[in-house]
Amino acid sequence: MSAYSPYDAPAIIARHGSFSCLTPDGELLSLDRDGALALAAKAGPPLVVHAPEAARKLGLPPPGQPSPWFDLLELFAFVHPAHPAAPTPLGLSLALGMADGPVDVDRLPSLATRLLADLRGMPPGETREMTNALAVRLRAVGWMWGDAVMEALDLEGPTPRSAMQPGDAMRIWRALPKWEETPPRPAPGSRPVTPAEARARLATILGPGAETRVGQADFAGVASNAFAPRESRGAPQVVLAEAGTGTGKTLGYIAPASLWAERNGGAVWISTYTRHLQRQIESETARLHPDAAARRRRIVLRKGRENYLCLLNMEEVVNAAPTRGAGVTIALSLLARWGLATSEGDLFGGDLPGWFGEVFGHAIVTAVADRRGECIHGACPHYQRCFVEHSIRRAREADLVVANHALVMSQAAWAQQGAANPDDAANDEDGVPTRYVLDEGHHVADAADSAFSLELSGLEAAELRRWLLGAEGSRSRARGLKRRLDDLVVGSPRLETPLDAALLAAKALPAPGWSARLSLADEDVGEPQEAAENDRWGVLALSSPQASEAELINPTEAFLALLRGQVLARTAGASRTTLNGRECDLYPLTPGLAEAASALSRAFGRVAEPLRTLVDRLQDRLSEEADTLDATSRGRIEAMTRTLRRRALSRLDGWVAMLSAFAAPPEEGITPQFIRFIRLTARGGQRRGELDVGLHQHWLDPTIPFAAVLAAPAHGLLITSATLRDETGAKSGDEVERAWEAAESRVGVNHLPAPAVRAALASPFDYAAQTRVFIVSDVAHHNVEALAAAYRTLFLASGGGGLGLFTAIERLRGVHRRIAEPLEAGGISLYAQHVDAMDNTTLVDVFRTETDSCLLGTDAMRDGVDVPGHALRLVVFERVPWPRPDILHRERRLHLSQGAPGLYDERIARLRLRQAFGRLIRAREDRGVFVLLERRTPSRLLSAFPSGVRTQRMGLVAAAAEIRTFFAETPPGEA
């Protein structure tokens, strides 16, 4: 129990090198780090916002839980669960409607008072009862806000027996609503949407008096072509539409999509590449369905199962909480508050604040998600309350489903696999859409590359072993396959026999401790000839027949050790500190690697075959026991056979196919279908200094499987982006045609039999008046000191609002270290990806909220930031974003560049520059400056910028002066 009161606490806002402080006596002070620490030590635990970030700036380790400080974010999470707020004093003020002037340290006590008043005003009812019970539990475990919360709720002692008990308050699965099964939805119709109807629907959505966007109605009319009836199998109606920033393409495609869905009784799936755009699209649908209940029924946001709160995992963690310390109980209590308030149960990118994991521990958030793929579906006692199952069923009845490229491509692949198993009732979890809108279409190839590639690495193989065998001699909660199948197979020899055989064979996968053993195996990797002589386990004793598993030659580990040895042998200058990201060609193979691959292929086959038998026999039960199987058992069998195919068999079959083709190098002069190489990487969950090694297989052209698996089976497809084409000043008909052909090639439309409808709608923005572009000619960008000085100068010139983009994390960190304090002294807060204790979503929220702050980031910020207004007015790119010269790019530029590899590289760089420039202007009133800090920038890349924008080369001092002048000018139209 806390002995301190937040009303008597000093308040501190931590900056870089200076700290704004408010003493308990009301005195405002500006102190250095030592002074702020002395104040906190003398006056007691301080009142702060975002304790982990404040601790870092004070030079202290993260405070952990229970936090010894009064962190206002913790109180906000308790009082207003599932509500967004940027984790800064201004962000909290805005969330509470209190941003009525400058926000400094003297605002913090007022925020605390307001939050406690909101809590005091909570109406009676079930939610209040749960909140009371959680408050009692939180105070009992020493939560800093415990006494203040108890006082606000007018609580004193233990909970009365007639009220909800603290132990029950975290068991939210008892209070969540259940879903009810509905009959299958009939196949959608094929009635078209005409351009005129699309325009009319758009006008209805916008309503009277809405802003007129040039080209938006035209875009809606063009997009309607994707909803015309399909005329032949395998030939979808395809629209390729480039819509400049500001066109309003989101509502432009929502108009015909929603009309088609209502008219035909089917769902249109809208797919994006970034989480941010998913949420942006979902928010735009409020104009289509202003009523929240109708919107929830007709618009559904779908993500992968691993993104959602798993109630079974939460139950296990809640049951174990009393033995795991107060911090776990605090985090679970706040998660319980959120779990009853959330609309989707989405832990990552949903309405759980992005800073929750930073404040309460990332481990607890991961622990309550199904990140291990161990869902037991109908066997779960919370199946009918499951957030994922709710989402799946709502999507079946929805008009619009907003998803991401990875999910829709995976779903299409499973549907294709189901077509090969027509008797399998378990292949259609979400239903197969017939109409798609692919926004952020310039990322289709990247998404397809990820979705259809194969990776045989230590981590991937060890994860499969854990999924099959469960925890092996550790405290992990991992449930093995036998435990998940449980009563479905017990007592049935026809099912138990193949299951036991598969689990025995799975010991050929990397055993616990594989990473440490692999790191010691750079030179002594064992005899591959011995590894080739596998017994029925796929391993061979090194010493006696009683040898432990750690003393056995494991065929996967032997293969991985040989891969690692080949990388080390063929990468120049490799040291243990610089190995991460090292890669080498697969061919020619080192001695013994082909034999190890053959042995491993056989070992994988010994796992796959009994699993396949198990799936077939489970499927047989559905027909043989159709008159006796209850609905729950039938649902479990369908779900488990689907999961076995997706999680295990598809992976094993892919690995076997890759290893089977291993020994034959590609023929000279023949364009390969696949690119195979070896890579060393540092992976999450491994100890420092331990590296994973993997054999990677990518399609040379990943749009081929995309076209075959997703596009060809569809009836209609709209692919749209602001940057589909690489326009290099092309004006002639032939040049324009080549630009379109290149765009079609990048998104895979060229692999379809019917031509696409093409459309290009220009941005309504006056870029010549609203923007400036400078190439700085006197900064040595290889020198971090010079680079840091340039960023500092430019950010100060703009007065903040700057986004700094980097192609290397180390340079980003080096610049951040050098400029954070000077910018802070100039009144500009600096935030940075890979530095600050916040995820990317939270960083962008902070940047958007703190309008004079600056943000440093890598390519995720280049493509995923939408910050309209004054908060983003300067983009600084450290160098030309050339493609990374790795093996994958080398082979693609060789085979896909049509004999012009230099032009291939330039096209990629121009499109990336266009994406970065596109962050600047998001509304008619925006003004911004784009700066490139590479003096060697080729002039032929400058066509990446919009027509009319004049690019000027000048020194740093002159560029800073131009920036100050530009922002001091009165914007056109406001004079």
Disulfide bonds with the S-S distance in Angstrom:
none
